[in-house]
Amino acid sequence: MSTSDHPPRRIVFAVVASTFFVGFGGGVVFPILPNLGEVLGISAFMVGLILSANRFTRLVCNAPAGVLVDRIGTRKPFIAGLVIEAFATVLYVVAMLSALPEAWFMLARILWGVGSALVFATAYTITADVSDAGSRGTSMGIIRAGITFGFPAGLVLGGVVSDLWGDIEAFVLAAAFAAFASLIAYLIVPETHVDEPDDSIKPWDVDTSLPAVTIGLVNFGLYFAYIGVLFSTLVLFLDERAISIFGLDAQGSSGMLMAITVLMGATFTLGGGVLSDSLGARIPVLVGFLLTACLGFVVLAIGSSFEVLVLACILIGAGQGGIGGPLIALLADLTPEERMGRAVGTNNVLGDIGGGLGPLVSLPLVNIVGFEPVYAVSALLPLVAGVILLVGVYSLTGQLNPTIRETSN
């Protein structure tokens, strides 16, 4: 493969721009569909299924997407994923004009899951391919930030544009941005991963190596606590404690706190990656941010005021974000280049399982035992993840804190 005509920094920023702009389509539907459901004749249960359909689809598609990347390369799957997501966003418009809107919205979200599985598998693999060990944490942090910012930007786009101009106009604008993202990738992003397709790689040849499983289990615990517990229960917690932010009700207040968490996460995603590159080691940074996330859930468990909850969300967001860049960089350090696509697929599968199981476990539990025990147990998850990380790294390298040079392939 040859990327000599494409400077690595240019490739990374093209991937960032593509994932950011296409991410609008992932978030734009959330402020619109719940309020439109009744008008369109879609039940609340069906609305929930539609909004979750992409995650369930991605659970099935993550591993095959990673295998596909190692088999045929990154460029075609990356562009294909972006085009699929753009087409899925167009289907939102079709749904608005259809006599069966729920069917079209469901199809759109399923296609979005397929497209996002391809985009996530390729984005991290491209970045691993074009960055060296000394800059990999920074590059991974930048990519993760682009992916992270796209979704909340879509939330804002959906809320503001639909309010000012209309729902269809919001979907059309999001589709236009997704098409623009596909064009950027087509014009700039080269093949980075393979010289020739490898037909010997089978669709079921997922990566179950110790690095992939170790990093994936850490990702599982983080998503279980962050998406599965915090995001699923926060609105109920605020309602029970009668905590309001700027006079907003529980839904509005939880939205503000989630926005703070996401913003801190995206900010520290960049910082964590840069710091791990500067130190020449990933483990101290990862352990430090795991402890930060743990502290955030401890503060959340005892929180009874607006100020304390803001602090909790800042700590949780900073911890979650700060882990992102170094964690994926460590996976790339420990994984042979030809298996990176499959390793990313394994990591994404375990993260999605954690994010999907979290609400199923946390929502019934808060009704049985209350919020404090659930948040206290969630505080233990980053600690358990840290132990898994250290055990896995020690088993691979014989050291608890190997340098980047010692872990890089």
Secondary structure, DSSP 8 states (H G I E B T S, - for coil): ---TTS-HHHHHHHHHHHHHHHTHHHHTTTTTHHHHHHHHT--HHHHHHHHHHHHHHHHHHHHHHHHHHHHH-SHHHHHHHHHHHHHHHHHHHHHHHSS-HHHHHHHHHHHHHHHHHHHHHHHHHHHHHHS-TTTHHHHHHHHHHHHHHHHHHHHHHHHHHHHHT-HHHHHHHHHHHHHHHHHHHHHH----S-SS--TT--TT----SHHHHHHHHHHHHHHIIIIIIIHHHHHHHHHHHT--STT--HHHHHHHHHHHHHHHHHHHHHHHHHHHHHHT-SHHHHHHHHHHHHHHHHHHHH--SHHHHHHHHHHHHHHHHHHHHHHHHHHHHHS-GGGHHHHHHHHHHHHHHHHHHHHHHHHHHHHHH-HHHHHHHHHHHHHHHHHHHHHHHHHHHS-SS--HHHH--
